[in-house]
């Protein structure tokens, strides 16, 4: 319980100190410290999980999509989009092109 409290306090201190410099970085059109931290700690692991699950689902559904001729569309949605979001998107930029 004390370990969990220490982690929560540490996260709050990180996010609290990041807010002080967020005004300056917003003026330069760069991602904020909070955005980068949230991206690295939360969104990238979730993106990797989505990529792994999407790839697995794509491989399982491959026989059905091959018959219907929708392999490309299925691959785009289940594999390529999560791969780009996880591995190619700049850190801290949450918008997709």
Secondary structure, 3 states (H helix, E strand, C coil): CHHHHHHHHHHHHHHHHHHHHHHHHHHCCCCCHHHHHHHHHHHHHHHHHHHHHHHHHHHHHHHHHHHHCCHHHHHHHHHHHHHHHHHHCCCCCCCCC
